[in-house]
């Protein structure tokens, strides 16, 4: 799921990573909005508000929106930078460090969020935007830009294009490829919605502590990936001995 890339990556790997990270992003999106009234999984709206405040000459407010955009960018930059560094050292662990950093950020906000929300709500927004930037860059690199999980604008654009192509691509191979991609898009949308629904339903009970769930899911996902790799490796060694 996290480990495979390039030619070794299959549709099944993308389905698994899409389901996990879309659900995580859906929860973070709702918790971020309900707690600090800020969008924390994308920057499109923040850019519009930034321009609006600049034209109103409200420069102090515009800087806040600029920093929202900046922290998402920094998350993406740091994720890709860490991946490139780890590629030179040990390719087995290239996606582990960004995922662990994202999980740590979510854990910290889950535990400390109620202490920070009154006076430092922007710091919460900065942290969540950084985490989502990390995730978006991570999944883009893993899936070769096939999967994006933190926002739906580009996803619905791609889905509209692919659905229209179904009317024109008549070859079975082309149709099969299109249908598999369309199903993947619908999976991302579904799990993002389920994450948002879950977050909206339980936020009133758990508040920031709800972020412990996506943080734990990321760690479990890494552990599952590592365990599965070890089992396959042991099976391969056993088969070689049998031969």
Buried (B, 14 or more C-beta within 10 A) or exposed (E): BBBBBEEEBEEEBBBBBBBBBBBBBBBBBBBBBBBBEBBBBBBEEBBEBBEEBBEEEEEEBBBBBBBBBBBBBBBBBBBBEBBEEBEEEEEEBBBBBBBBBBBBBBBBBBBBBEEBBEEBBBBBBBBBBBBBBBBBBBBBBBBEEBBBBBBBEEBEEBBEEBEEBEEEBEEEEEEEBBEEBBEBBEBBBBBBBBBBEBBBEBBEEBBBBBBBBBBBBBBEBBEBBBEEBEEEEEEEEEEEEEE
